[in-house]
Structures are given as C-alpha cells and as structure tokens.
Amino acid sequence: MKKTATFIMIMALLFTFVVPFISYADGGGEGNIDTGGGGMGSGTGQNYWNTNDEGVRITIIRDRDRVPVTIPIDLTNKTPPSTLLHFGKISKLQYQNGASLTPMNKGYISVHPQKELPLIIKSDRGQATLEEIKAYFTDELVVRYIAETTGFDYDTLINGNYKLLLEPIAYITFQGVKMAMTAHEAALYDQILNGGLRSKMVSLTHQNLPLAMFLETSDLGFPAWDGPTSSRVSNDQIITSLGLGIVRFHDSPTTPAPSQTSYQYRTDTDVITSVRLSTSAQITPKDPARVAFHIMGSSYTVTNIVIPEGESQLVWVKWRTPTTPQTVTIEVSASQGQLSVSRITASVVDLNQNLPPDPKATDRNNSFQLPSIPAYSAKTSASWGIWSAHWHEYWVWISKWRWHSDGQGGGYWVDHGYWKDNGWWDYDWTGYTASLTAYQSVAPDSKSPTLSSSRMKSGYGIEINSFTTLSSNAPSSHITGAQHAVSYFPEFSYQTYWRLHDLHTRGYNASFWLKPNEYSTYESRVHFSPLWFPDGPYTPITRILDVWTPDGMLTLQLHDTITISGNLLSDWHIAPQKTK
C-alpha cells in the first residue's frame, strides 16, 4: 500500500509540470576519456541503489545542426522490468531544447548488448576503469552493434558527420518505487521534488551518476567540465554540464581547450557573455564574491554574489559588440570560487555580406533540383537564476557563572552570561526563464502583378516579414529582444548567398523586414525570385538571431512557402514600332 501511494504521489507531482568523456573513433579508434565519482555503498529500505544497476543511453546526433537522427536506446547488462517508472527515451540534448519530463510506468525497453558493458558508475563495491570504458565505446564491433540496433547505416555513422551522445543511467529504488533515470532526469526530478531526491540519494544522484561521464572539451553545445570530480554537485551543474559523453569520428572538427571557449557574435549587437561560478564553501553577504570581465580595454565587475556550499550560478555581463568585424578576447577573473572558463575568444562577424547577385533575364540553371529545407539548430527557451541570502537568527544564552561571597563563609552563584546569535545564512534561489516564439509571412511584391497572395510568377520579388515574441519574467538587464534575422533561398540551395533584415520594431516583440534591394527600381524591400525557377513551391527560410540570455542565445528557424506558376515574360508584350 505504501509503495502504491508513493507512486501515485510521484505521478501527480510530475504532471503538475507540463567522465571527462570525449571519444574519437574511426570504426574502432582511440578515445580520450576520464571519469569521476567516489565511494558509495548499496542502500537498504525504501531508497537504495545497488552496484551494477546501471546502463548507458545512446543517441546518434547529426553534428552540423545537433539534431538526433535516431530514437535513443538504453544499453544495460541487467534486465530491468518493463513496468518500472521511467521518463521515456529522451536525450540530454532534447531536454536542453525544451523537452519536458514525462513519467511513464510501463513500456520501458532496454537492450542487452552482445558485448557486456564495463562498470560505469563508481561505488565502494566497484570502481569504473577508465581504460575499459574508453576501449568499449570506441570498439568497432560495439559501434557496429549500436548502428544495427538503432537502424542507422554504419558507414554513414562513421563518415565524420555524426556523433554518439552517451548518458549513464541508474536503476534505483526511491520511496519504494523502482525507477530508471539519467543524471539529467534525476536533476530535473529533484527540482520538481524541491530537493526530495537529493535528500535521500545524494551520493548517487548528485555525485557518482553525473560524474560518471562529462566532457573534456566543449561539444554539441555542452561545455567542458573543469569542476570537482569527487564531490557533490548541484542540479544546475548537472543540467548544464554533467552526465554525458560524446564519441566523435575521424572527420569531426576539433574543439577548443577546456580553459578557453569560443563564441560568435554579430557586429553592433547587444550580447550577454556569461560564465559559471561554483564554490565548495559558502559565499556569504559578509564576504561576497566579485567577477570581473575585461573586454576591449574596459572592465565590467559583477558584485555581491552569494552562493551556498556546493552550488553555483551563472554570472554575466551585457555589452555591445564593435561595429567592425574582429576577434575579441575576454578575460574573466573571480575573487572567490571556481570559474567555468577564464578566457573567451569571440569572433565578431558582419552579417551584411554575401548578398545575392543582380538577377538577369538571361540567367539559366537547367540542372536545378529543388533542395531539401535545412534544419538549423534551435534554442527557444532558457532558464537561469540568482542566489540571495539572509541571516537566520538563533539566539542562545552563553552562561558565565561566578561565585559571590557574602563575607561570612557563605555566598551564592550569579550567571553573568550573555545572549549570542548562533544563527546561519539561509539561501534563496530566484529562477528566471525566457522563451522565444515567432512567425513569418512571405508575399509577392506589392508593386508586381500577382496571381494571388500565395501565388506569383517567377522573376518577380517577394516580401518577407518576421514577427517575434520574447516571454520572460527576468529584468531587462538579463535579456535582449531579437536583433537580427537572415533569410536563405532555395535557388542557392540555402547556402552561398543570403539577405539580412532590418529591425522594423525593436524590443521583446521585435519584427523584421528585408533590407532595401539595391537592384530594385523602387528600392523595395524584396528578394527577386530567379526567372528560371520551376513552377511549384518556393520556400525561403529565415533564422532569428541574437535573443540573448545568461543561459545563451535563443534562436529559431522560420519558413513559409509561396507557389511559382509561370514567369514574368508572359506579362511582356512586344509590338511593332509605329510609323508616321
């Protein structure tokens, strides 16, 4: 009965919310792997985890746009019941892109690999061996097995355009309920329970599981981990940086060293540069931390930072990039705690380049084939927060007894004690979120003859208008509205040339329209479709950029379609010259 009640409580609560490890493999290459964690024994009663009750979730990711191309699979040497409580087959990357934590109590599927997994999660009864983990996930037979199990072509997998995202899984019993969870899921779940999971199973869920795998160098949008490898970590640290490994194949690009991070900004743009400050000892209002950013000869200092023991928070500065393209080095220093990065190299680029050439009536492209619409990486939501602290008074009486003689051989004791405040600092977390939505309209040029609002002849221009909405509970110092939009076109296979938009309306409801076209007689804000474009759908795409938060830039891709039917030559009439 207690077990059933606990399960109902968990389900109800959840539904109220709608190692350094990077491997390089060439079908069986070499790896660069490390692990962390510490001693931990098996538990008993209603809350416990046993050594070897573990697995690894594996997702194949397309590198260029960081999109999962397979449903994740859970490899394990165990045979967990299909009825255990789990959260579906969701990868860390999908959670970062907005997937919600959704509980399920049936249908759990795991895969028992042909070659048994090595020990992954450290405990007092077993130590994960770095060499074994490294050898396993770069073994050609294992990689082939992963490709076969996920239904993905092996030769395609190792061609350098794809990566394996690995996440350790723990099979635990929590409050009498058998559960499966990755480190990321454990952190999200603990947030929902207001620390209830951490209070019972901290050594597993907030140390050994997340520290079983982490990145040496940043990859797939996740930062490198240079924090502690044998102590407890926070939910925030787990969600952003821990509980993942990556296998890269031979043609994958290199990544920067862990002490330096590379960013790309646009010219003349408000941006937010952030770092994470962690501490193993509490930082109090009596001696708060300071973080200084040194940018292009100017210094920006964030003061009055307080953080409880073993926790962290983002610290950021909002600044405006220069008007000319260049490389900017940002040095970061802190008076206390440990920074996630001390140097940032920012490449400042000018988007107003690579404009399409002047369209000609004589242009031809007889070999043109309609390209597939690319899917650029999107980040439409962000979350962050700030710690604050206040003093919790706790007055106690400190006795100090003294004997007072009465002068006649007797006397009495008097307590000359005093009250002392033996209080402590209570910390509060104020969380902030931001979410980006947008839509786009594509219509024929208002100055050209058209068949309808959604049909036109090739050779005429199109107008593109984009509208964004940023929703956030954060003050303006934490965020920016959308600042740039860039459109790409099918006649150029969505590459080579693009058009930059002007801001039509600024702020959190920013809107955009195309810059005036230099080849337009009326300097209209249009893009001319090529005369040779075949009848059928014409779909430009637009990327919304530079919605900045402390948790990074929000961005998304829009597209809308107009139908091409005929060409502008059919509107021309050639008549003989009149004679007198």
TIDREN-948537 format. One line per 3 residues: number of its first residue (from 1); their letters; for each residue x negated, y negated, z of C-alpha. Coordinates in nm, 3 decimals. Layout:
TIDREN-948537
NUM	a	X Y Z; ...
This chain:
TIDREN-948537
1	mkk	0.000 0.000 0.000; -0.281 -0.241 0.086; -0.452 -0.164 -0.244
4	tat	-0.131 -0.235 -0.440; -0.069 -0.561 -0.255; -0.425 -0.676 -0.324
7	fim	-0.388 -0.604 -0.695; -0.060 -0.797 -0.713; -0.224 -1.090 -0.536
10	ima	-0.516 -1.090 -0.779; -0.286 -1.078 -1.083; -0.064 -1.356 -0.953
13	llf	-0.359 -1.578 -0.871; -0.525 -1.529 -1.209; -0.212 -1.601 -1.408
16	tfv	-0.185 -1.941 -1.250; -0.476 -2.037 -1.476; -0.385 -2.017 -1.848
19	vpf	-3.374 -1.141 -1.727; -3.554 -1.399 -1.869; -3.443 -1.199 -2.170
22	isy	-3.506 -1.265 -2.535; -3.598 -0.976 -2.761; -3.736 -0.980 -3.110
25	adg	-3.659 -0.669 -3.310; -3.712 -0.553 -3.666; -3.506 -0.238 -3.655
28	gge	-3.733 -0.134 -3.369; -3.976 -0.418 -3.300; -4.119 -0.571 -2.989
31	gni	-3.949 -0.762 -2.713; -4.009 -1.047 -2.474; -3.808 -0.951 -2.167
34	dtg	-3.805 -1.025 -1.796; -3.564 -0.962 -1.509; -3.484 -1.092 -1.163
37	ggg	-3.285 -0.997 -0.857; -3.362 -0.849 -0.521; -3.288 -0.574 -0.276
40	mgs	-2.928 -0.472 -0.217; -2.778 -0.151 -0.083; -2.449 0.021 -0.150
43	gtg	-2.141 -0.106 0.027; -1.855 0.060 0.208; -1.491 -0.008 0.285
46	qny	-1.281 -0.233 0.063; -1.567 -0.427 -0.100; -1.865 -0.242 -0.243
49	wnt	-2.084 -0.168 -0.541; -2.298 0.141 -0.592; -2.630 0.158 -0.772
52	nde	-2.589 0.262 -1.140; -2.226 0.145 -1.156; -2.317 -0.081 -1.442
55	gvr	-2.320 -0.133 -1.817; -2.400 -0.388 -2.088; -2.155 -0.579 -2.310
58	iti	-2.292 -0.623 -2.663; -2.164 -0.869 -2.926; -2.307 -0.931 -3.273
61	ird	-2.335 -1.306 -3.333; -2.387 -1.486 -3.664; -2.676 -1.720 -3.594
64	rdr	-2.601 -2.017 -3.820; -2.265 -2.102 -3.665; -2.281 -1.894 -3.342
67	vpv	-1.965 -1.705 -3.429; -1.903 -1.348 -3.301; -1.855 -1.118 -3.600
70	tip	-1.764 -0.804 -3.404; -1.544 -0.720 -3.109; -1.775 -0.673 -2.807
73	idl	-1.848 -0.318 -2.692; -1.929 -0.211 -2.336; -2.210 0.046 -2.315
76	tnk	-2.240 0.241 -1.990; -2.375 0.572 -1.863; -2.066 0.603 -1.641
79	tpp	-1.707 0.698 -1.726; -1.502 0.417 -1.571; -1.124 0.470 -1.560
82	stl	-0.918 0.303 -1.832; -0.685 0.167 -1.561; -0.942 -0.044 -1.377
85	lhf	-0.886 -0.419 -1.361; -1.083 -0.600 -1.633; -1.070 -0.919 -1.838
88	gki	-1.077 -0.782 -2.191; -1.363 -0.775 -2.438; -1.465 -1.142 -2.425
91	skl	-1.827 -1.256 -2.467; -2.000 -1.535 -2.277; -2.010 -1.737 -2.600
94	qyq	-1.632 -1.712 -2.634; -1.580 -1.820 -2.273; -1.809 -2.118 -2.334
97	nga	-1.592 -2.210 -2.634; -1.274 -2.216 -2.428; -1.151 -1.856 -2.389
100	slt	-0.956 -1.810 -2.066; -0.997 -1.543 -1.801; -0.712 -1.295 -1.861
103	pmn	-0.667 -0.994 -1.629; -0.566 -0.651 -1.758; -0.507 -0.331 -1.563
106	kgy	-0.502 -0.084 -1.850; -0.669 -0.012 -2.179; -1.030 -0.052 -2.065
109	isv	-1.259 0.113 -2.321; -1.629 0.184 -2.271; -1.885 0.362 -2.486
112	hpq	-2.131 0.624 -2.359; -2.445 0.570 -2.575; -2.630 0.864 -2.725
115	kel	-2.946 0.739 -2.554; -2.877 0.658 -2.190; -2.918 0.301 -2.075
118	pli	-3.207 0.221 -1.841; -3.131 0.077 -1.499; -3.026 -0.287 -1.543
121	iks	-2.915 -0.428 -1.205; -3.167 -0.418 -0.921; -3.083 -0.278 -0.579
124	drg	-3.257 -0.120 -0.280; -3.195 0.219 -0.435; -3.325 0.139 -0.780
127	qat	-3.549 -0.116 -0.946; -3.486 -0.223 -1.305; -3.801 -0.158 -1.509
130	lee	-3.892 -0.440 -1.744; -4.071 -0.215 -1.990; -3.778 0.027 -2.012
133	ika	-3.524 -0.248 -2.075; -3.750 -0.406 -2.334; -3.809 -0.078 -2.515
136	yft	-3.441 0.024 -2.509; -3.284 -0.281 -2.669; -3.550 -0.311 -2.940
139	del	-3.542 0.060 -3.028; -3.441 0.113 -3.391; -3.217 0.409 -3.306
142	vvr	-3.034 0.207 -3.042; -2.987 -0.087 -3.280; -2.855 0.152 -3.546
145	yia	-2.618 0.303 -3.292; -2.488 -0.044 -3.198; -2.431 -0.125 -3.567
148	ett	-2.249 0.205 -3.622; -2.032 0.169 -3.311; -1.929 -0.188 -3.394
151	gfd	-1.872 -0.104 -3.762; -2.135 -0.352 -3.878; -2.385 -0.282 -4.157
154	ydt	-2.729 -0.211 -4.008; -2.933 -0.371 -4.289; -2.719 -0.685 -4.263
157	lin	-2.763 -0.690 -3.886; -3.143 -0.699 -3.907; -3.175 -0.943 -4.201
160	gny	-3.250 -1.233 -3.966; -2.907 -1.398 -3.980; -2.757 -1.218 -3.681
163	kll	-2.836 -1.166 -3.314; -2.725 -0.934 -3.036; -2.577 -1.102 -2.730
166	lep	-2.621 -0.879 -2.424; -2.439 -0.921 -2.090; -2.483 -0.692 -1.789
169	iay	-2.159 -0.552 -1.643; -2.093 -0.436 -1.286; -1.822 -0.189 -1.191
172	itf	-1.721 -0.289 -0.839; -1.452 -0.230 -0.581; -1.318 -0.559 -0.448
175	qgv	-1.048 -0.564 -0.181; -0.982 -0.200 -0.264; -0.933 -0.262 -0.638
178	kma	-1.174 -0.111 -0.896; -1.289 -0.383 -1.135; -1.526 -0.444 -1.428
181	mta	-1.686 -0.783 -1.481; -1.980 -0.958 -1.642; -2.170 -1.221 -1.444
184	hea	-1.985 -1.497 -1.630; -1.648 -1.339 -1.549; -1.747 -1.297 -1.184
187	aly	-1.830 -1.669 -1.161; -1.501 -1.772 -1.324; -1.311 -1.533 -1.099
190	dqi	-1.486 -1.666 -0.788; -1.390 -2.020 -0.886; -1.027 -1.915 -0.902
193	lng	-1.055 -1.746 -0.562; -1.225 -2.054 -0.411; -1.533 -1.851 -0.318
196	glr	-1.345 -1.536 -0.216; -1.556 -1.304 -0.430; -1.884 -1.463 -0.324
199	skm	-1.792 -1.434 0.043; -1.763 -1.055 0.014; -2.017 -0.954 -0.253
202	vsl	-2.265 -1.239 -0.284; -2.577 -1.020 -0.321; -2.430 -0.857 -0.630
205	thq	-2.212 -1.118 -0.797; -2.430 -1.422 -0.724; -2.778 -1.273 -0.733
208	nlp	-2.852 -0.933 -0.879; -2.589 -0.925 -1.154; -2.654 -1.273 -1.302
211	lam	-3.031 -1.241 -1.257; -3.037 -0.902 -1.431; -3.074 -1.089 -1.763
214	fle	-3.145 -1.450 -1.858; -3.323 -1.641 -2.134; -3.690 -1.735 -2.152
217	tsd	-3.625 -1.985 -2.430; -3.300 -2.153 -2.525; -3.092 -1.980 -2.791
220	lgf	-2.734 -1.969 -2.925; -2.665 -2.290 -2.735; -2.763 -2.142 -2.398
223	paw	-3.054 -2.297 -2.204; -3.362 -2.119 -2.078; -3.363 -2.032 -1.709
226	dgp	-3.654 -2.159 -1.505; -3.486 -2.147 -1.165; -3.531 -1.891 -0.885
229	tss	-3.531 -1.523 -0.982; -3.487 -1.365 -0.639; -3.233 -1.580 -0.453
232	rvs	-2.864 -1.654 -0.473; -2.730 -1.879 -0.746; -2.415 -2.086 -0.791
235	ndq	-2.113 -2.030 -1.014; -2.217 -2.330 -1.219; -2.566 -2.190 -1.279
238	iit	-2.423 -1.852 -1.378; -2.173 -2.001 -1.622; -2.429 -2.217 -1.798
241	slg	-2.748 -2.012 -1.789; -2.736 -1.660 -1.644; -2.615 -1.309 -1.713
244	lgi	-2.718 -1.287 -2.077; -2.993 -1.160 -2.304; -3.048 -1.201 -2.677
247	vrf	-3.206 -0.970 -2.935; -3.338 -1.161 -3.234; -3.451 -1.000 -3.557
250	hds	-3.752 -1.068 -3.773; -3.639 -1.372 -3.975; -3.477 -1.564 -3.691
253	ptt	-3.615 -1.914 -3.624; -3.833 -1.982 -3.323; -3.706 -2.177 -3.025
256	pap	-3.874 -2.442 -2.810; -4.074 -2.362 -2.499; -3.873 -2.350 -2.174
259	sqt	-4.031 -2.669 -2.041; -3.902 -2.870 -2.337; -3.561 -2.899 -2.500
262	syq	-3.485 -3.029 -2.850; -3.177 -3.240 -2.923; -3.048 -3.406 -3.237
265	yrt	-2.877 -3.743 -3.217; -2.741 -3.984 -3.479; -2.872 -4.340 -3.520
268	dtd	-2.700 -4.630 -3.341; -2.485 -4.399 -3.131; -2.388 -4.380 -2.764
271	vit	-2.515 -4.045 -2.632; -2.539 -3.870 -2.297; -2.857 -3.687 -2.204
274	svr	-2.824 -3.452 -1.908; -3.040 -3.218 -1.702; -2.954 -2.979 -1.422
277	lst	-3.088 -3.041 -1.073; -3.099 -2.735 -0.844; -3.206 -2.703 -0.483
280	saq	-3.280 -2.423 -0.239; -3.240 -2.659 0.060; -2.956 -2.902 0.109
283	itp	-2.997 -3.258 -0.016; -2.811 -3.492 0.220; -2.694 -3.855 0.215
286	kdp	-2.968 -3.933 0.466; -3.231 -3.847 0.208; -3.055 -3.830 -0.130
289	arv	-3.230 -3.727 -0.448; -3.314 -3.952 -0.741; -3.359 -3.851 -1.104
292	afh	-3.536 -4.085 -1.346; -3.507 -4.077 -1.726; -3.782 -4.253 -1.922
295	img	-3.659 -4.337 -2.273; -3.831 -4.559 -2.531; -4.002 -4.778 -2.272
298	ssy	-3.701 -4.808 -2.045; -3.629 -4.624 -1.721; -3.285 -4.517 -1.604
301	tvt	-3.255 -4.389 -1.247; -2.963 -4.193 -1.106; -2.949 -4.229 -0.726
304	niv	-2.756 -4.099 -0.426; -2.750 -3.738 -0.547; -2.646 -3.486 -0.280
307	ipe	-2.631 -3.109 -0.331; -2.562 -2.826 -0.083; -2.813 -2.549 -0.026
310	ges	-2.846 -2.309 -0.318; -2.632 -2.518 -0.553; -2.687 -2.750 -0.848
313	qlv	-2.523 -3.018 -1.059; -2.574 -3.198 -1.388; -2.740 -3.539 -1.375
316	wvk	-2.714 -3.761 -1.681; -2.773 -4.097 -1.840; -2.572 -4.269 -2.113
319	wrt	-2.782 -4.465 -2.363; -2.772 -4.586 -2.722; -2.998 -4.442 -2.987
322	ptt	-3.215 -4.666 -3.209; -3.085 -4.792 -3.545; -3.364 -4.625 -3.743
325	pqt	-3.446 -4.253 -3.771; -3.730 -4.139 -3.545; -3.836 -3.888 -3.282
328	vti	-3.776 -3.991 -2.921; -3.945 -3.822 -2.624; -3.752 -3.834 -2.298
331	evs	-3.941 -3.769 -1.973; -3.738 -3.666 -1.668; -3.851 -3.656 -1.304
334	asq	-3.678 -3.589 -0.971; -3.763 -3.686 -0.613; -3.625 -3.354 -0.480
337	gql	-3.510 -3.020 -0.611; -3.593 -2.849 -0.937; -3.506 -2.981 -1.284
340	svs	-3.395 -2.753 -1.566; -3.619 -2.946 -1.804; -3.876 -3.220 -1.763
343	rit	-3.921 -3.325 -2.125; -3.670 -3.360 -2.407; -3.760 -3.417 -2.770
346	asv	-3.476 -3.592 -2.952; -3.462 -3.617 -3.329; -3.265 -3.928 -3.426
349	vdl	-3.128 -3.891 -3.781; -2.939 -4.117 -4.021; -2.620 -3.952 -4.147
352	nqn	-2.563 -4.206 -4.422; -2.780 -4.014 -4.666; -2.724 -3.766 -4.948
355	lpp	-2.424 -3.943 -5.096; -2.266 -3.765 -5.396; -2.390 -3.892 -5.734
358	dpk	-2.182 -4.105 -5.972; -1.924 -3.871 -6.130; -1.932 -3.871 -6.512
361	atd	-1.671 -3.768 -6.765; -1.941 -3.558 -6.930; -2.021 -3.357 -6.614
364	rnn	-1.976 -2.982 -6.653; -2.006 -2.677 -6.428; -1.890 -2.377 -6.629
367	sfq	-2.029 -2.126 -6.379; -1.848 -2.276 -6.079; -1.681 -2.037 -5.838
370	lps	-1.465 -2.160 -5.553; -1.681 -2.126 -5.236; -1.554 -1.991 -4.908
373	ipa	-1.492 -2.253 -4.641; -1.780 -2.251 -4.389; -1.712 -2.241 -4.018
376	ysa	-1.939 -2.480 -3.831; -1.982 -2.422 -3.460; -1.723 -2.598 -3.246
379	kts	-1.712 -2.706 -2.883; -1.376 -2.853 -2.792; -1.387 -2.853 -2.412
382	asw	-1.637 -2.929 -2.138; -1.649 -2.916 -1.761; -1.887 -3.060 -1.504
385	giw	-1.876 -3.211 -1.159; -2.044 -3.408 -0.882; -2.121 -3.314 -0.524
388	sah	-2.043 -3.552 -0.240; -2.095 -3.510 0.134; -1.953 -3.640 0.458
391	whe	-2.059 -3.584 0.815; -1.860 -3.337 1.022; -1.886 -3.448 1.385
394	ywv	-1.926 -3.181 1.651; -1.991 -3.330 1.992; -2.141 -3.114 2.265
397	wis	-2.238 -3.201 2.623; -2.608 -3.164 2.699; -2.639 -3.104 3.074
400	kwr	-2.925 -3.251 3.273; -2.880 -3.165 3.640; -3.068 -3.347 3.915
403	whs	-3.079 -3.286 4.288; -2.990 -3.582 4.504; -3.100 -3.556 4.872
406	dgq	-2.878 -3.702 5.144; -3.184 -3.768 5.367; -3.068 -3.523 5.633
409	ggg	-3.187 -3.198 5.480; -2.887 -3.165 5.256; -2.790 -3.304 4.920
412	ywv	-2.598 -3.245 4.602; -2.647 -3.190 4.230; -2.547 -3.450 3.972
415	dhg	-2.523 -3.385 3.600; -2.696 -3.674 3.424; -2.628 -3.520 3.085
418	ywk	-2.511 -3.684 2.768; -2.299 -3.617 2.464; -2.478 -3.517 2.146
421	dng	-2.339 -3.489 1.796; -2.448 -3.146 1.667; -2.244 -3.185 1.351
424	wwd	-2.326 -3.095 0.994; -2.274 -3.212 0.641; -1.960 -3.095 0.462
427	ydw	-1.990 -3.095 0.082; -1.709 -3.153 -0.163; -1.709 -3.078 -0.535
430	tgy	-1.524 -3.313 -0.769; -1.472 -3.143 -1.101; -1.417 -3.313 -1.435
433	tas	-1.304 -3.181 -1.771; -1.274 -3.310 -2.125; -1.101 -3.163 -2.428
436	lta	-1.103 -3.272 -2.792; -0.825 -3.230 -3.047; -0.798 -3.372 -3.397
439	yqs	-0.616 -3.351 -3.727; -0.686 -3.465 -4.083; -0.487 -3.577 -4.386
442	vap	-0.603 -3.555 -4.748; -0.403 -3.750 -5.007; -0.451 -3.880 -5.363
445	dsk	-0.597 -4.228 -5.404; -0.312 -4.476 -5.373; -0.437 -4.656 -5.684
448	spt	-0.424 -4.349 -5.910; -0.126 -4.181 -6.079; -0.037 -3.865 -5.889
451	lss	0.196 -3.570 -5.926; 0.291 -3.582 -5.557; 0.137 -3.647 -5.217
454	srm	-0.017 -3.299 -5.225; -0.093 -3.257 -5.599; -0.322 -3.453 -5.827
457	ksg	-0.522 -3.430 -6.145; -0.897 -3.371 -6.128; -1.116 -3.674 -6.180
460	ygi	-0.913 -3.896 -5.952; -1.005 -3.993 -5.600; -0.882 -3.862 -5.266
463	ein	-0.842 -4.040 -4.935; -0.943 -3.859 -4.615; -0.822 -3.978 -4.277
466	sft	-0.904 -3.810 -3.946; -0.745 -3.869 -3.606; -0.891 -3.756 -3.273
469	tls	-0.772 -3.739 -2.914; -1.006 -3.702 -2.616; -0.832 -3.599 -2.294
472	sna	-1.031 -3.627 -1.973; -0.999 -3.704 -1.602; -1.352 -3.849 -1.595
475	pss	-1.453 -4.215 -1.569; -1.584 -4.389 -1.881; -1.944 -4.359 -1.760
478	hit	-1.916 -3.981 -1.807; -1.785 -3.964 -2.163; -1.763 -4.123 -2.506
481	gaq	-1.494 -4.106 -2.770; -1.564 -3.960 -3.113; -1.812 -4.176 -3.303
484	hav	-1.885 -4.002 -3.634; -1.705 -3.798 -3.898; -1.871 -3.640 -4.202
487	syf	-1.696 -3.476 -4.497; -1.829 -3.199 -4.722; -1.683 -3.092 -5.057
490	pef	-1.624 -2.766 -5.247; -1.787 -2.880 -5.574; -2.118 -2.892 -5.385
493	syq	-2.047 -2.561 -5.203; -2.012 -2.773 -4.886; -2.387 -2.847 -4.897
496	tyw	-2.636 -3.090 -5.055; -2.409 -3.398 -5.053; -2.166 -3.544 -4.801
499	rlh	-1.981 -3.862 -4.719; -1.990 -4.048 -4.389; -1.675 -4.209 -4.248
502	dlh	-1.626 -4.548 -4.086; -1.462 -4.579 -3.748; -1.114 -4.713 -3.809
505	trg	-1.006 -4.708 -3.445; -1.252 -4.678 -3.156; -1.210 -4.517 -2.817
508	yna	-1.063 -4.193 -2.687; -0.813 -4.191 -2.977; -1.069 -4.265 -3.246
511	sfw	-0.967 -4.244 -3.611; -1.184 -4.238 -3.922; -1.161 -4.316 -4.293
514	lkp	-1.417 -4.276 -4.568; -1.674 -4.547 -4.628; -1.605 -4.755 -4.942
517	ney	-1.717 -4.570 -5.255; -1.983 -4.764 -5.444; -1.863 -4.610 -5.773
520	sty	-1.504 -4.723 -5.725; -1.391 -5.026 -5.927; -1.188 -5.140 -5.629
523	esr	-1.440 -5.027 -5.365; -1.173 -4.787 -5.246; -1.234 -4.555 -4.953
526	vhf	-1.215 -4.243 -5.167; -1.409 -3.945 -5.292; -1.375 -3.866 -5.662
529	spl	-1.299 -3.505 -5.746; -1.503 -3.384 -6.045; -1.325 -3.387 -6.380
532	wfp	-1.428 -3.025 -6.441; -1.282 -2.890 -6.116; -1.047 -2.599 -6.195
535	dgp	-0.676 -2.601 -6.118; -0.599 -2.475 -5.772; -0.682 -2.568 -5.412
538	ytp	-0.929 -2.847 -5.342; -1.031 -2.836 -4.972; -1.274 -3.088 -4.823
541	itr	-1.387 -3.026 -4.465; -1.471 -3.285 -4.202; -1.684 -3.250 -3.892
544	ild	-1.603 -3.471 -3.594; -1.923 -3.554 -3.406; -2.065 -3.739 -3.108
547	vwt	-1.800 -3.694 -2.843; -2.048 -3.686 -2.556; -2.004 -3.547 -2.204
550	pdg	-2.257 -3.442 -1.938; -2.180 -3.085 -2.049; -2.291 -3.161 -2.405
553	mlt	-2.136 -3.286 -2.727; -1.782 -3.193 -2.823; -1.735 -3.128 -3.192
556	lql	-1.487 -2.959 -3.422; -1.418 -2.897 -3.789; -1.110 -3.010 -3.981
559	hdt	-0.985 -2.921 -4.326; -0.684 -2.998 -4.540; -0.601 -2.893 -4.895
562	iti	-0.473 -3.078 -5.199; -0.380 -2.895 -5.521; -0.551 -2.976 -5.851
565	sgn	-0.325 -2.949 -6.156; -0.460 -3.082 -6.487; -0.715 -3.362 -6.529
568	lls	-0.719 -3.734 -6.582; -0.795 -3.701 -6.956; -0.431 -3.609 -7.009
571	dwh	-0.341 -3.962 -6.895; -0.559 -4.125 -7.160; -0.406 -4.236 -7.491
574	iap	-0.625 -4.320 -7.788; -0.455 -4.533 -8.052; -0.587 -4.668 -8.384
577	qkt	-0.713 -5.024 -8.381; -0.456 -5.274 -8.504; -0.540 -5.469 -8.824
580	k	-0.423 -5.811 -8.911
